[in-house]
Amino acid sequence: MATGARHPTLAMGDTPRLGRRFYARYTPTVARELLGCLLVRVEGKKRLSGIIVETEAYRGSGDPASHAYSGKTRRNEVMFGEPGHAYVYFTYGFHHCLNLTTEREGIPGAVLIRAVEPVEGVETMIARRGLEDAARAADGPGKLTQALGIDRRLNGEDLISSKRLFVEAGSGPVPVGTSARVGIKLGVDRRWRYYVKGSRFVSRGRPAVAHSQNP
């Protein structure tokens, strides 16, 4: 069932960057409301950006699909810290994944950014991916990090103050679809994948299961 995501809360001041309070909330809510916002990566004086069109929520010790399910480790410690930081990990020996931390400090939560619609620096993004079609340049968690130049060097980056990585507010509500998350074997009952309905920039990943309603 589709519903409209609310317009995100703006940070203090003149910048449209999302503030700390936006992230310090229930993870699925943040995941839904990140849709339509602009993920920005700055390299030198150049901005690369994309509209967030697909996310997944992962939440703490009660979520068996979460990295934090078994407790705090060196790898996942960013999830237990202050909300509004980047949690970047390397997976399958092949690509990086970008997550944005949520909840209050001490409660591990993070939103996986699964796909973006390229907006700024499109030529750079498609060149990095070896493609000509912008729709396929960042339609997956590993693809978008490659396109935007995001790796473990940005793990722990503060999205509120960083000059290298942050999220700007969207222009208004977008049509939201939900499903089970992709590529998991546990926690398949939770419909915590959110995507912009009708967007051709959403990933082609298949949800683990399909359900008719949220748990």
Backbone as a ProteinNet text record, in pm:
[ID]
protein_1_A
[PRIMARY]
MATGARHPTLAMGDTPRLGRRFYARYTPTVARELLGCLLVRVEGKKRLSGIIVETEAYRGSGDPASHAYSGKTRRNEVMFGEPGHAYVYFTYGFHHCLNLTTEREGIPGAVLIRAVEPVEGVETMIARRGLEDAARAADGPGKLTQALGIDRRLNGEDLISSKRLFVEAGSGPVPVGTSARVGIKLGVDRRWRYYVKGSRFVSRGRPAVAHSQNP
[TERTIARY]
84.5	0	87.4	59.6	140.8	87.9	179.5	142.1	241.7	209.8	301.4	397.1	525.2	624.1	611.5	623.3	613.5	735.8	717.9	831.9	928.8	1057.4	1152.5	1173.4	1210.5	1242.9	1375.3	1382.4	1504.6	1596.4	1725.1	1821.2	1806.5	1869.1	1867.4	1946.1	1905.8	1979.6	1925.3	2008.4	1964.8	1983.8	2063.4	2091.1	1974.1	1947.4	1840.6	1887.8	2009	2059.7	1972.9	1951.5	1874.2	1948.2	1874.4	1933.7	1936.1	2000	2017.8	1883.6	1787.1	1658.7	1586.4	1614.7	1553.7	1593.1	1722.8	1775.2	1744.2	1724	1708.2	1566.1	1514.6	1378.2	1372.8	1253.7	1229.1	1280.5	1365.5	1436.8	1347	1240.3	1154.1	1093.7	1063.6	1010.7	1114.9	1238.6	1346.6	1367.4	1364.5	1384.4	1280	1155.6	1047.1	1064.4	1098.7	1103.4	1231.5	1329.2	1448.4	1417.9	1312.6	1276.4	1244.5	1303.1	1283.8	1386.9	1467.5	1574.7	1697.2	1789.8	1905.9	2031.8	2090	2217.6	2328.9	2417.6	2521.6	2660.6	2745.8	2886.5	2969.3	3059	3143.4	3287	3344.5	3483.9	3556.4	3641	3703.8	3598.5	3583.8	3481.9	3362.9	3362.4	3257.5	3154.3	3026.4	2915.5	2864.2	2849.9	2780.3	2657.3	2542.2	2423.6	2319.5	2227	2116.1	1998.2	1878.8	1756.9	1741.2	1722.2	1706.2	1571.1	1574.4	1450.7	1424.4	1519.4	1499.6	1583.8	1522.7	1591.7	1546	1621.9	1581	1617	1529.9	1553	1607.6	1707.3	1764.2	1772.3	1714	1694.1	1732.7	1853.1	1894.4	1880.7	1878	1882.9	1756.4	1646.8	1524.6	1508.4	1607.4	1600.8	1711.5	1680.2	1783.6	1858.6	1808	1878.3	1977.4	1977.2	2063.2	2203.5	2303.5	2441	2454	2361.7	2369.9	2294.2	2240.8	2155.4	2228.4	2354.7	2430.6	2514.3	2496.5	2569.5	2672.5	2741.3	2836.8	2969.3	3021.4	3151.8	3229	3353.8	3431.7	3370.3	3312.6	3254.1	3129.5	3041.5	2911.6	2900.7	3009.5	3002.2	2941.3	2950.8	2891.1	2740.2	2678	2533.6	2487.8	2575.2	2541.3	2565.5	2623.7	2659.4	2551.8	2594.8	2504.9	2435.2	2306.8	2236.9	2288.2	2270.2	2312.3	2455.9	2507.2	2642.6	2635.4	2739.1	2747.7	2804.6	2740.6	2792.2	2820	2948.4	2990.3	3063.4	3018.5	3086	3112.5	3210.3	3249.7	3189.2	3124.2	3052.8	3083.6	3080.5	3104.3	3238.7	3331.5	3462.4	3457.9	3349.2	3328.8	3285.2	3192.5	3144.9	3112.3	3100.6	3066.7	2917.1	2863.6	2723.8	2718.1	2631.7	2615	2487.2	2501.5	2389.3	2396	2281.1	2273.7	2219.6	2290.4	2250.9	2130.7	2053.1	1925.5	1909.5	1790.5	1754.8	1841.1	1817.4	1900	2026.5	2127.4	2255.7	2238.6	2303.4	2293.8	2193.8	2102.5	2006.8	2047.5	2099.8	2152.9	2044.3	2056.2	1964.8	2033.9	1996.9	2057.5	1967	1975.1	1900.3	1997.9	1980.3	2061.2	2006.5	2092.6	2052.9	2072.2	1962.7	1969.1	1976.9	1922.9	1925.6	1900.2	1962.1	1938.2	1919.3	1850.2	1834.3	1939.3	2040	2147.9	2096.2	2153.1	2112.7	2232.1	2335.4	2454.8	2573.7	2660.4	2776.9	2741.4	2636	2587.4	2694.1	2765.6	2867.9	2976.6	3016.1	3115.8	3062.4	2938.3	2878.2	2867.8	2822.6	2808.4	2944.5	3042.7	3177.3	3238.4	3219.4	3270.5	3206.8	3084.8	3013	3031	3095.3	3116.4	2988.3	2895.4	2763.9	2731.6	2622.5	2570.8	2432.6	2366	2231.1	2235.1	2195.5	2197.7	2104.4	2000.1	1903.7	1966.9	2075	2141	2269.9	2300.2	2426.5	2428.1	2313.1	2310.5	2186.4	2146.2	2024.3	2055	2133.9	2170.1	2268.6	2275	2361.1	2509.6	2559.4	2699.4	2725.9	2627.5	2642	2648.8	2563.7	2560.8	2687.5	2744.6	2868.8	2984	2986.1	3087.7	3069.4	2946.2	2917.3	2951.3	2927.2	2948.3	3084.6	3163.8	3296.2	3289.5	3205.8	3188.5	3251.1	3340.7	3403.4	3426	3503.2	3521.8	3586.5	3649.9	3709.2	3602.7	3478	3367.7	3288.2	3333	3264.3	3273.3	3159.2	3156.3	3140	3138.2	3126.2	2997.8	3009.8	2894.5	2818.8	2699.5	2621.2	2572	2577.3	2528.3	2633.2	2759.6	2865.9	2961.9	2955.8	3051.6	3043.7	3158.7	3165.3	3179.3	3183.7	3205.3	3081.6	2993.9	2878.8	2765.4	2648.1	2533	2406	2291.9	2162.8	2085.6	2033.4	1951.3	1804.6	1718.1	1574.9	1517.1	1411.8	1340.9	1243.3	1180	1089.5	945.3	916.3	778.9	752.6	628.6	593.6	614.8	646.4	659.2	572.4	526.2	447.8	537.4	502.7	589.7	531	614.7	579.5	661.5	614.1	686.2	694.6	794	807.2	898.6	917.3	1020.7	1155.9	1258.8	1391.9	1454.7	1558.1	1621.9	1744.7	1762.9	1886.5	1907.6	1799.8	1813.3	1742.8	1782.1	1718.6	1643.8	1677.1	1612	1543	1440.1	1367.1	1286.4	1246.9	1176.4	1031.1	983.2	845.1	826.7	934.7	925.1	925.2	826.1	818	891	1022	1103.7	1186.7	1147.7	1206.4	1107.1	1158.5	1073.9	1130.6	1040.7	1087	985.2	1033	945.5	872.2	742.4	663.7	673.4	694.3	701.6	837.5	935.4	1068.5	1145.5	1203.8	1283.7	1425.7	1454	1586.4	1594.9	1482.9	1480.4	1556.1	1620.5	1699.2	1611.2	1675.6	1604.6	1607.5	1655.7	1662.1	1524.3	1512.3	1383.7	1369.3	1257.9	1234.7	1239.5	1282.7	1294.2	1158.5	1054.1	918.3	822.5	695.9	591.8	483.1	440	332.4	229.8	110.6	4	-5.6	64.1	54.3	179	201.7	316.1	297.7	408.8	398	346.9
-119.2	0	123.3	216.5	336.6	442.7	524.6	640.1	750.1	871.2	981.5	1001.7	1019.6	1050.3	1197.4	1228	1366.2	1444.9	1575.2	1659.9	1658.3	1629.1	1614.1	1743.3	1727	1839.8	1900.2	2030.8	2097.3	2121	2134.6	2168.3	2315.6	2353.6	2494.2	2578.7	2704.1	2793.6	2794.4	2841.3	2860.1	2736.5	2643.3	2525.8	2428.4	2364.1	2263.7	2126.2	2118.5	1990	1936.4	1806	1745.8	1756.9	1783.8	1801.4	1674.1	1681	1564.4	1503.7	1588.4	1537.6	1454.2	1481.2	1399.6	1253	1229.5	1093.5	1026	1105.6	1051.4	1003.5	921.6	872.3	723.9	667.8	527.5	501	400.3	377.1	362.5	282.1	273	407.2	493.7	626.1	707.4	703.7	776.2	720.1	588.2	524.6	570.3	577.5	621.7	769.1	853.1	997.2	1043.1	954.3	986.7	983.5	914.2	909.8	1050.6	1085.7	1218.6	1319.3	1284.1	1372.2	1356	1449.3	1449.9	1407.9	1294.2	1249.4	1321.4	1388.6	1471	1421	1403.3	1367.9	1478.6	1538.7	1647	1597.6	1609.4	1573	1697.8	1753.7	1880.4	1989.9	2049.8	2152.6	2100.7	1971.5	1914.2	1839.2	1866.9	1796.5	1685.1	1567.9	1456.3	1431.5	1414.2	1395.6	1310.7	1260.8	1181.4	1184.4	1182.3	1176.1	1033.8	1019.4	887	828.6	713.1	651.2	513.6	462.7	330.8	317.7	270.3	253.1	124.1	83.9	-26.4	9.5	-25.9	-0.3	-125.4	-105.2	-212.3	-161.6	-238.6	-183.3	-279.9	-264.2	-316.4	-463.1	-489.1	-625.9	-705.5	-638.9	-710.1	-744.7	-710.1	-731.9	-828.8	-954.8	-1053.1	-1026.4	-935.9	-902.2	-787.6	-728.6	-614.3	-657.7	-579.2	-605.5	-595.7	-524.8	-503.7	-609.4	-707.8	-807	-879.9	-910.5	-986.9	-898.7	-767.6	-677.4	-592.5	-513.3	-415.5	-480.9	-446.3	-493.3	-374.9	-398.6	-291.8	-250.5	-347.1	-317.9	-230.8	-262.7	-194.7	-85.1	-48.6	44.3	179.2	220.3	347.9	344.8	228.4	215.9	246.6	229.1	249.8	393.6	473.3	609.2	711.9	834.1	945.5	927.8	958.7	947.4	1051	1021.9	1116.2	1100.1	978.7	950.1	844.3	839.4	738.7	609.6	499.2	366.6	297.9	285.9	229.9	98.8	-7.1	-135	-197.8	-288.5	-359.8	-497.6	-540	-666.6	-754.2	-883.1	-982.7	-964.9	-893.2	-871.7	-797.4	-722.2	-662.7	-516.9	-479.2	-341.9	-287.5	-155.1	-86.2	-57	-46.6	-9	110.9	204.9	325.1	316.6	335.8	341.7	472.9	522.9	643.6	604.6	637.6	592.5	669.4	600.1	651.9	623.3	653.4	629.8	716.8	704.8	780.2	701.2	770.4	707.4	587.6	477.2	355.4	255.7	302.8	213.5	201.3	86.5	74	69.4	156.9	159.4	223.2	182.8	241.1	218.6	311.7	302.9	278.1	167.4	137.2	216.2	290.8	361.9	265.3	223.2	119.7	175.4	294.3	348.5	498.5	567.4	710.6	741.2	848.9	901.1	1008.6	987	1084.3	1222.9	1325.9	1463.7	1549.7	1554.1	1633.6	1540.8	1578.9	1496.7	1366.6	1368.4	1245.5	1183.6	1267.1	1213.4	1139.6	1193.7	1127.2	994.8	994.8	874.1	762.2	792	685.8	640.1	732.3	694	595.6	620.3	529.9	392.2	388.5	262.5	197.5	269.3	213.9	196.6	292.9	283.7	408.1	400.5	517.4	557	463.4	486.8	529.7	653.8	705.5	628.7	568.1	494.3	372.9	320.9	203.6	239.1	367.2	408.8	390.4	402.7	398.7	325.8	219.6	146.3	22	40	-68.7	-15.4	-74	-19.1	-15.9	-118.7	-118.3	-29.4	-16.9	66.8	214.3	257	399.7	442.8	354.4	392.6	403.2	317	327	455.3	485.6	604.6	733.1	733.3	854.9	859.8	755	754.7	744.6	654.5	635.2	502.8	508	386.6	398	306.5	301.1	426.3	506.2	630	726.3	704.3	788.3	723.8	609.2	545.1	634.2	661.4	747.5	895.1	932.3	1072.9	1133.6	1251.6	1320.4	1391.9	1345.3	1401	1542.2	1584.3	1716.6	1823.9	1790.7	1890.8	1864.5	1746.4	1708.3	1797.2	1820.6	1890.1	1789.9	1660.7	1556.5	1471.9	1458.2	1369.8	1417.2	1438.5	1483	1463.8	1492.6	1476.7	1607.2	1653.3	1773.8	1735.5	1821.3	1793	1785.2	1707.1	1696.5	1811.3	1815.4	1925.5	1897.9	1777	1745.7	1597.3	1555.9	1414	1339.5	1212.3	1124.1	1001.5	931.4	808.8	694.8	632.6	533.1	392.3	298.8	157.8	88.7	-24.1	-99.9	-246.7	-314	-458.2	-512.8	-643.2	-703.2	-658.7	-672.8	-630.6	-731.3	-687.4	-766.8	-840.5	-964.4	-1036.5	-1079.8	-1101.2	-1145.2	-1280.1	-1351.4	-1478.8	-1473.1	-1375	-1356.6	-1220.8	-1208.8	-1082.9	-1054.7	-1161.3	-1144.2	-1100.4	-1102.7	-1062.9	-911.8	-836.1	-691.5	-626	-542.9	-469.9	-336.8	-347.1	-229.6	-184.3	-224.5	-167.5	-64.7	54.4	163.5	212.9	245.1	291.4	388.1	472.2	566.8	491.8	482.1	408.5	474.3	390	438.5	489	493.1	541.5	435.4	474	379.8	366.3	438.5	435.6	340.9	277.7	180.2	55.3	-11.7	-130.7	-244.8	-343.3	-460.7	-576.3	-547.8	-651.2	-703	-832	-894	-911.3	-865.9	-883.4	-1029.9	-1054.7	-1191.7	-1261.8	-1188.7	-1243.5	-1130	-1163.7	-1062.2	-1083.3	-973	-979.1	-872.2	-886.9	-792.3	-679	-692.4	-584.9	-582.6	-470	-455.8	-539.9	-583.6	-662.5	-574.7
0	0	0	-85.5	-95	-1.2	46	126.9	101.1	135.2	109.2	223.9	192	295.2	331.9	461	504.2	461.3	446.5	413.5	530.6	508.8	617.6	697.3	822.3	908.3	865.8	853.9	812.3	931.6	901.7	1005.1	1042	1152.2	1193.7	1094.5	1077.1	989.2	848.3	755.9	618.1	530.9	575.5	493.2	493.3	379.6	375.3	420.3	477.9	524.2	638.4	641.3	748.4	881.1	988.6	1119.9	1202.6	1317.3	1403.4	1444.9	1474.4	1522.3	1417.4	1290.5	1184.6	1200.7	1228.9	1237.4	1370.9	1475.8	1611.4	1636.8	1548.2	1556.8	1521.1	1529.2	1494.7	1353.5	1339.6	1214.2	1091.6	1095.1	976.5	935.7	1033	1000	924.3	972.2	904.2	763.7	751.6	620.8	520.9	564.1	476.6	438.7	535.6	510.9	441.7	429.6	350	200.6	161.6	20.4	-29.5	-143.5	-199.6	-154.2	-52.7	-8.2	-98.5	-89.4	-178.2	-103.7	-143.5	-89	-163.5	-89.6	-150.9	-110.3	-208.9	-188.9	-252.4	-175	-225.8	-235.5	-354.6	-379	-427	-342.4	-377.4	-383.7	-500.8	-519.4	-600.2	-625.2	-709.4	-627.7	-654.3	-589.9	-680.3	-619	-681.8	-595	-655.1	-572.4	-643.1	-561.9	-616.2	-521.4	-577.2	-497.5	-445.1	-316.9	-256.5	-296.6	-361.8	-410.3	-348.8	-269.6	-209.6	-83.5	24.3	152.1	219.4	321.3	408.2	551.8	645	786.5	855.2	944.2	1025.6	1168.8	1261	1394.4	1505.9	1558.6	1686.9	1717.9	1849.2	1899.2	1870	1834.3	1803.4	1657.5	1576.8	1432.2	1390.9	1364.2	1332.6	1202.7	1118.8	995.2	1015.3	1133.6	1161.5	1200.8	1163.8	1206.9	1358.2	1422.7	1567.3	1647.4	1582.3	1649.6	1762.1	1741.1	1841.2	1932.6	1923.1	2010.6	1939	2017.2	1964.9	1929.2	1811.2	1765.6	1706.8	1674	1611.3	1478.2	1407.6	1276.1	1287.5	1384.1	1388.4	1493.3	1559.3	1671.8	1635.9	1511.2	1468.8	1489.7	1473.6	1489.4	1631.8	1730	1870.1	1915.6	1829.6	1867	1836.1	1821.1	1793.7	1659.4	1651	1522	1423.3	1294.1	1191.7	1147.6	1154	1106.1	995.6	914.5	809	866.5	834.2	867.2	734.4	701.2	572.9	598.6	534.9	550.2	413.5	411.7	290	295.6	189.8	193	72.7	94.5	-10	-80.2	-16.8	-75.5	-206.9	-226.2	-358.5	-355.5	-265	-267.7	-129	-121.4	1.7	5.9	127	146.6	240.9	209	290.3	372.7	502.2	595.1	672.4	715.2	796.3	932.7	1041.1	1173.7	1227.4	1310.3	1359	1508.9	1561.6	1701.3	1793.9	1924.2	2018.1	2049	2099.9	2126.3	2218.8	2184.8	2262.7	2207	2120.5	2055	1907.9	1867.1	1731.5	1624.8	1529.5	1416.5	1298.1	1177.5	1057.9	938.3	844.4	719.5	606.3	537	419.3	300.5	233.4	112.1	-4.4	-65.9	-169	-310.9	-335	-471.2	-469.4	-564.3	-581.9	-730	-756.2	-892.2	-913	-999.1	-1017.6	-1056.2	-992.5	-1018.4	-1058.8	-973.8	-1002	-1024.6	-1118.1	-1147	-1216.4	-1296.2	-1360.7	-1450.7	-1525.6	-1616.5	-1539.6	-1425.3	-1341.7	-1289.7	-1248.3	-1191	-1293	-1414.2	-1513.7	-1565.4	-1566.3	-1608.7	-1509	-1382	-1279.5	-1287.8	-1332.7	-1342.9	-1479.8	-1573.9	-1706.6	-1784.2	-1765.9	-1827.5	-1908.6	-1982.4	-2052.2	-2000.7	-1933.6	-1884	-1737.7	-1709.9	-1573.3	-1481.2	-1536	-1454.3	-1387.9	-1444.6	-1389.8	-1315.5	-1305.6	-1244.5	-1093.8	-1027.7	-881.3	-830.9	-901.1	-865.7	-783.2	-681	-590.5	-488.8	-369	-263.5	-297.6	-365.9	-405.7	-525.2	-611.6	-730.7	-694.2	-601.1	-568.7	-494.6	-412.4	-345.4	-444	-543.7	-647.8	-727	-764.9	-844.4	-770	-638.2	-559	-490.8	-505.3	-442.7	-291.5	-242.1	-98.1	-56.8	41.6	91.9	242.1	299.2	443.8	502.3	419.2	470	521.4	481	526.9	640.3	687.9	799.5	923.2	986.2	1103.2	1072.3	945.6	906.9	964	1022.1	1079.7	969	938.5	828.5	856.9	981.6	1018.4	990.9	1012	997.1	881.2	822.7	719.2	595.4	534.7	406.4	291.8	326.1	225.2	196.5	295.4	279.8	370	311.6	389.9	308.7	371	304.9	315.7	202.5	198.6	186.4	239.1	241.4	101	87.5	-39.1	-56.7	-170.9	-202.9	-162	-119.3	-78.5	-78.2	-51.7	-42.2	-174	-161.8	-277.9	-253.6	-359.6	-341.2	-295.1	-185	-122.3	-132.1	-174.6	-171.9	-64.8	-14.9	87	48.7	103.8	83.9	191.7	192.3	274.7	220.8	303.1	261.3	164.7	96	-9.1	44.8	1.4	28.2	171.8	247.5	385.6	403.7	509.5	540.8	672.7	756.4	885.3	887.3	967.9	974.3	849.4	779.4	652.5	670.7	794.9	820.5	823.3	833.2	843.9	705.9	680.4	552.4	567.1	577.8	607.6	488	370.6	248.8	196.1	165.9	116.1	-16.3	-109.8	-239.9	-299.2	-389.8	-458	-568	-555.7	-654.1	-791.1	-892	-1028.4	-1072.3	-981.1	-1017.3	-1094.7	-1207.1	-1285.7	-1230.8	-1121.6	-1061.3	-941.7	-906.2	-797	-839.1	-743	-774.5	-823.3	-882.8	-932.5	-832.5	-711.5	-609.7	-572.8	-552.8	-521.5	-371	-313.1	-169.6	-130.1	-6.3	41.5	43.5	84	88.5	57.3	41.1	21	123.3	185.7	284.2	250.8	301.3	270.8	369.4	485.8	583.6	671.6	738	826.8	952.1	1014	1136.3	1249.9
[MASK]
+++++++++++++++++++++++++++++++++++++++++++++++++++++++++++++++++++++++++++++++++++++++++++++++++++++++++++++++++++++++++++++++++++++++++++++++++++++++++++++++++++++++++++++++++++++++++++++++++++++++++++++++++++++++

